[in-house]
Amino acid sequence: MTRFLFEYEVPATGKKATFSWIGKNEEEARAAVHAKVADFEFMELSDIVIGAMIEAKETTGNQYYECEGCSA
């Protein structure tokens, strides 16, 4: 599995940020990031633009992954 880091933008507010996701390939991760960012930003999918993939890192070894509800 690979962790993909993407740029994203919310055109309505001008906000630009990054978000990462672990997936089998870039397309799978891009689709998941689009849905998660829309959820976190309280926007519709059509209101979020997922931009360039900035970085891809292989996930190896014992790594700690925090679920989205654990950090709240």
C-alpha positions in Angstrom: 0.0 0.0 0.0 1.1 3.6 -0.6 0.3 6.9 1.1 -0.6 9.5 -1.5 -0.5 13.2 -0.6 -2.7 15.5 -2.7 -3.3 19.2 -3.0 -6.9 20.4 -2.8 -8.8 23.6 -3.1 -12.2 24.9 -2.0 -12.9 27.5 -4.8 -15.8 29.1 -2.9 -13.6 30.1 0.0 -10.2 30.2 -1.7 -8.9 27.6 0.8 -5.9 25.5 -0.3 -4.5 22.6 1.7 -3.2 19.1 1.5 -4.7 15.7 2.4 -3.3 12.2 2.3 -4.7 8.7 1.9 -3.5 5.2 1.7 -4.5 3.2 -1.3 -3.5 0.6 -3.8 -3.0 3.2 -6.5 -3.3 6.9 -7.2 -6.8 6.7 -8.7 -8.2 4.8 -5.7 -6.5 7.3 -3.2 -7.7 10.3 -5.2 -11.3 9.2 -5.1 -11.1 8.6 -1.4 -9.4 11.9 -0.7 -12.1 13.7 -2.7 -14.9 12.2 -0.6 -13.1 12.7 2.7 -12.1 16.3 2.0 -15.7 17.1 1.0 -16.9 15.6 4.3 -14.3 17.4 6.4 -15.0 20.7 4.7 -18.8 20.2 4.9 -19.1 20.7 1.1 -20.4 18.8 -1.9 -18.0 16.8 -4.0 -18.5 19.3 -6.8 -17.3 22.1 -4.5 -13.9 20.5 -4.0 -11.0 20.4 -6.5 -8.4 17.7 -5.9 -5.1 19.0 -7.5 -1.7 17.5 -8.1 -0.4 14.5 -6.2 2.5 15.9 -4.3 4.1 12.7 -2.9 3.8 9.0 -2.7 5.4 7.0 0.1 5.3 3.2 0.6 3.9 2.1 3.9 6.1 -0.4 5.6 6.7 -1.8 9.1 4.7 -1.0 12.2 3.2 2.4 11.7 0.6 4.1 13.8 -2.5 5.2 11.9 -5.1 7.3 13.7 -8.7 6.9 12.7 -10.6 10.1 11.9 -12.7 9.9 15.0 -9.7 9.3 17.3 -8.2 12.7 16.9 -11.4 14.7 17.8 
